[in-house]
Structure formats: structure tokens, C-alpha cells
Amino acid sequence: MATSSSFTTSQEDLTKGKGLEHNGGKAKQAADKAKEIAGNVAEKAKDAASTLGQKAEDATHAVGSGMQSLAGTMRDKLPQSGPIGAATSTLASGLENTGRYLQEEGLKGVGEDMTNLIRRNPLPAMFLGIGLGFILARALSRS
């Protein structure tokens, strides 16, 4: 009988709100801890994305520099006269211009330029995307 009486008392205390402070405190602590962990995870993800973005930007600049260097090497090593010389000069100029563009603009600039190009020419961009998707699907389905 004593067990039934203590159970009834505990149940009455819970009904009246006693003991909820204790349980509510633990729930609040758990919620606070979950928020803290989520905040830490979000901060680490933000840091990782920032680091990855910076590495991609650095790689873009390095590719641009390499393209300019290759253009200089082509001008030094390949013939400068005749039809081959004309092709060499044109290719080297293209590499230099592209390399300079990559170094100055980086990935952000390339993305903005692509966005503007697609906005100015939506139908050709859509058809190009469909075509590339079709070619990619065919290539992957053969594998």
C-alpha cells in the first residue's frame, strides 16, 4: 500500500507542476547543448567552405599564370614565321589573354560573366545545356 501511496503523491506533484522544473531544466539543457553543437557544426562548415573557396581561387590564379607562362614558352620555342608562326602567335595570344583574365577575375568573375552571358542569350544557353546533357548521358550509358 505504501508504494501505491507514494506513486499517487508523485503523480499529484507532477500534475501540480512539482518536478516539472527539474525535468524542464534538463530538457532546456539538452536543447541548449543541441543548439551549441549545431552552431559549432555550422561554423566549421562555413570555415571549410571558405577555405575550399580560397583554394579554388588560388588554383584559378595559378592556372592563369601557367597559361601565360606557356604562351611565353610557345613564342620562344616555336617558329614565328610562315603559317605555323601565324598559328603559334594566335594561340599564344589567346593563352595570354585567357591567363590574364583568369588571374584578374578569378572564379567569381568567370561565374558572373557566365551568368550575364546566359541572361543575354537564354535560348542558345538552354539548347547548349540540353546538348551537353545528351552527350554526357550517351557517354555514361556506354560505360
N, C-alpha and C positions, 0 to 999 in steps of 0.2 A: 504494500500500500504506500510505503514511503516513496517508492520510485514513481508511482503514478502522481503523487502529490508534488514532487519536485519537477516532474515533466509539466504538469499543469502550471506551476508557478513560472517556469521558464517560458512557457508558451504565452502566459499572461504578460510577462515582462516584454517579450518580443512584440506582442500585439500593442502594448502601450508605448513602444518605442525604445524601451531599455534594451541595450545590447545592439541596437542598430548603429549606434555611434561607433562601436568597436568594429562591426562588420563594414560599415560605411567608410570608416577610416582606412581599412585595408583595401577596399575597392578603390578609394581615391589614390592611395599609394601606388597600387598596381597601374591605375590609369596614368598617373604622373610618370611612372617609370616607363611605361609604353610610349608616352609622348617624348620622353627624353631619348629613348632608343631610336625612335623614328626620326627625331631631329638629328641625331648623330649619323644615322644612315643617309639621310638626305644631304647632310653637309659633306660626307665622304663621297657620295655620288657626284655632287657638284664639283668637288675638288678633282675627282678623277676625270670628269668631262672637261674641265678647264685645262688640265694637264694634257689630255688627249688632243684637245683643240690646238693647244700651243705647239705640240709635237707635229701635228699635221701642217700647221702654218710654217713651222721651221723646215719641214720636208719640202713644202712647196717652194720656199725661197731657195733651198738647196738645189732643187730640180731646175729652177730658173737660172741659177748660177752655172750649173753644169751645162745647160743648153747654150749659154753664152760662151762658155769655155770651148765647147765642141765646135761652135761656129768659128771661133778664132783658129782652132786647130785645122779645120777644113780649109780655111783661107791660106794658112801657112803650108799645108802639105799637098793639097790638090792643085791641079793645073788652073791657071787663071785666064787662059786664052782659049779661043775656039768654042765649039758647042758645049764641051764638058766644062769649060771655065765659066760659061754663062749659067749653066745649071748649078755649078758649085756656088757661084756668087748669089744666085737667087735663093738657094737652100740655106746658105749661111746667113743671109739677111733675114730670112724667115725665122731661123733658130734664134738669132739675136733679138729680134723683136718680141718673139714669144717668151724668151727667157727674161727679158726686161719687164714685160707685162706681168709675168708670174712673180718676179721679185717685188715689183712696186705694188701690185694689187693683192696678191695672196689669194687664199681660198675664198675669203669673204667677197673680194672684188669680183672674182670669177663667178661666184654664185649670184651676185647682184646683176652682173651683165647677162648671165643666162636667163634670169628671171625677166629682165627687161626685153630680151630678145623674144622670149616666149609670149610675153604680153603683146608685143608688136606684131607677132606672126603666129596666132594661136592655131590656125588650121594646119599649116605645114608642120608645126611642132607636134600636133596631135598625130598626124599621119606618120611622121618620123618615129614617134614613140610606139605606134602600132606596128610599124615595120620592124623596128628593133626587137620588140616583144615577140613577134612572129619568128624572126630569125633565131633569137635566143631559145625559144621553145622548140624549134626544129633541131637545133644543135644539141640541146639537152635530152631530147627524146631519142636521139640516135645512140646516146651513150649507154 
